[in-house]
Amino acid sequence: MNQPFFVSYYLYPMRYKIPIELIELEDDNYHLVVSSDFADRRKGIWVIDTGASKSIFDKTLESDYTLIDGLSEDLHSAGISDDPIKSEVANMNPFSFSGMKIENMKVAVLDLSHINQLYAASTDIVICGLLGGDFLVRYQAVIDYKRKRMLLRK
């Protein structure tokens, strides 16, 4: 029996297979990265950070987000600083991961130049942001290390 489209759409959301790359910064020190496409056809590289609660975007890439007036938050991160960091909050302009359009993504914006300096020591990758738990939970992310992909549901 064929089910109406709307029933199957809501019961079985779209699943996207996003290629990931494993970057070895030092011996046995791996980071997962994924590539995005911005509206102007530029590429962006994101670190998949399963230990971060919030997604972060590079403050210097102003054309890719709009600040939310008056909204800021304290970020707590052992990797960035011992003390909470005051961060502005922004809405990302629409972008995509392997054809999966991402809209209405809220991020904390910080200057990521210090992270990019660490990456520059061992790779030519420039990071535009970190995908944190907020993103990973929203899209029910599953990381498949064997196939080097991240599965997302929309």
N, C-alpha and C positions, 0 to 999 in steps of 0.2 A: 504494500500500500504506500503510495507516495504521500509524503507529508508536505504541507504548505511551506513555502520558502521561509516565511517569518518564524516558524517553529524551529526549523533546522538551523537557521542563522543564530537564534538566541541560545539554543542548546549546544551548538558546536561553533564557538567563535573561530574566526580566522586564525590560523597558526602560521607564523613566519619563521623561516630558518635563516638566521643571520650569521654569516661567516665571522669567526673570531681568529685572532692571531695570538700566539703565545710568544711573548717577548722575554728573553732571558737577560736581565740587567746585570746580574752577577752570577757566579756559579750557584745553581739551584735556587735562584731568586727570580721567579716568574711573575709576569703581569699579563693579564688578558686585555686585549684591546679590540675595539670594533670601529669600523669606518662608517661615517655618516655622509649624507649629501645635503648641502644647504641649498636654498632656493636659487642662489646665483651660480650653482654648479661647482662651488668649492667643496673640497673634502674636509672632513673633520675627524680626528682620531680621539676616541673616548676610552678611558680605562674603566673596565668593569670592576667596581670596588664593592665587593660583597660585605666588607666590614664598615662601610660608610652608611649612615642612616639617610643622608640627604644627597641629592645630586648637586654637583658644583659645575659651574661654567666659568671660563676665563673672562675676567672683567675687561680685558683689553679688546675683546672681540665685540665691540658695542653694536655693530650692525646686525647681530644675530639675536638680540634680545631687547626687551623693553622693561625698564625698571618699574616696579610697582611703588608708586609714591608713598613715602612714609613707612614702608614695611621693611623691617630688618629682623635678623634673628641671630642668636648666639650659636655658633657651631662649636661642638666639642669634638676634638680629634687628637688622638695621641700622635698621629703621623704628621700633622701639620704644626701643632703647637701644644704646649702643656696647658696653656690658658685658653679659655673660650675666645673665639674670634668673632667680632661683630661683622656681620655680613649683610649686604643689601640683597633683596629678593627681586627676582625678575621672571617674566614670562618669556620663554623661548619663542622665537619666530618658528613657524612650521619647518620641519626638516624630515629626513627619512633615513631609515636603516634598510638597505636592500629592498627598496620599494615599499616598506611599511612606513606610512606617513605618521609622524609624531606631532600632535597638536596639543595645546594647552598644558605644556610641561613647565612647571614652576621649578626654578633653580636658585641656589645661593650663588652669588657672583663674587669671585675672589681673583686676585692676581695670581696666576699659576706659573709665573716665570721661574720661581724656585724649583718647582716640580720639573719644568722643562729643562732646567740646567742639569738636574740629575739624569734625565733621559739623554741629554746631549753627550754625556760622558761615555755612553755605550751604544747609542743608536741615533739615527737621524730623524726619529719620530718626534713630532711636536703635538702635544696633547691640548685639546680644546676643552676637555671636561672630564668629570668622573661620574659614572652612572652608579648611584647609590641605591640603598634599599627601597626608597620611595618609588623609583622607576622599576626596579626588579620585581617588587610585589605587585605594582599596578598592572604589569604586563605578564605576570606569572612566569617569570624567566626560569628556564632550565638550561644549565650549562652542560654541554656534551663535550667533554675533553677529547674523547676518542675521535669524534667526527669533526672537531674544531668548529663548533657552531653553538649559537645560543638560540633556543626556541622561545619565541614570544607569542602571547595570545592577545588578540585585540577584539 
